[in-house]
Amino acid sequence: MSTDTPDRILRLPTVLRLTGLCRSTLYRKVDAGKFPRQIRIAERCVGWRESAVRDWMRNPMSYDVGGHQ
């Protein structure tokens, strides 16, 4: 039996609350490759992997999407 917890998908309000970023800053960082990209979870619904957001939170100043997926 595995003790690993599944990677949750976080919706925008949760990501904003966790990071302290405003919506426009978050999307600007995504476009610049300085914040994890969102994933599509339905036709008009996106979210972020919790593990990717936590990785960003560990070191937001030097985070680069190129080294993370």
Secondary structure, DSSP 8 states (H G I E B T S, - for coil): --------EE-HHHHHHHH---HHHHHHHHHHTSS---EEEETTEEEEEHHHHHHHHH-TTT--GGG--
